[in-house]
Amino acid sequence: MQAAPLFTIGYEGATLDGLIATLREAGVTRLVDVRELANSRRPGFAKRALSEALGRAGIGYAHVRALGTPPEGRAAARAGRSAEMKRIFGARLAGIEAQAAVAALAAEGREARLCLLCLEADPAQCHRSLVAEAVAAAGGLGIVHLHPGADSAGR
């Protein structure tokens, strides 16, 4: 039996309904929020509201702060210094707490359909790609990047 793929998704430019519809279409059973701070100015995307909306949709939610980008990495990303952000996050990812989180997600990902969430629409510009690569390597999983529509109309 082949393991389920590991999904990733960014909510930049998406609506909550569009995000949930995309997750449902992919058969995601649990969304793993890999933002260090699970806050958002966008309605519905802060930790509590997102968790509640996902729960109503039958999708589990977990916030794994250890896999979030530290403040200096977020500053580098906002300034467009992607290589610097990746270097900073790489140091975080090599840490004991992050490695334990990667191992746990790799084990869970062999049994469930997980999706890593962060803000950026483009996975190549987001640390979630680095997290996905680490989890996929540890769990023997493939990676699929999901792209939610701006709304759920037409889904």
Secondary structure, 3 states (H helix, E strand, C coil): CCCCCEEEEECCCCCHHHHHHHHHHHCCCEEEECCCCCCCCCCCCCHHHHHHHHHHCCCEEEECHHHCCCHHHHHHHHCCCHHHHHHHHHHHHCCHHHHHHHHHHHHHHCCCCEEEEECCCCHHHCCHHHHHHHHHHHHCCCEEEECCCCCCCCC
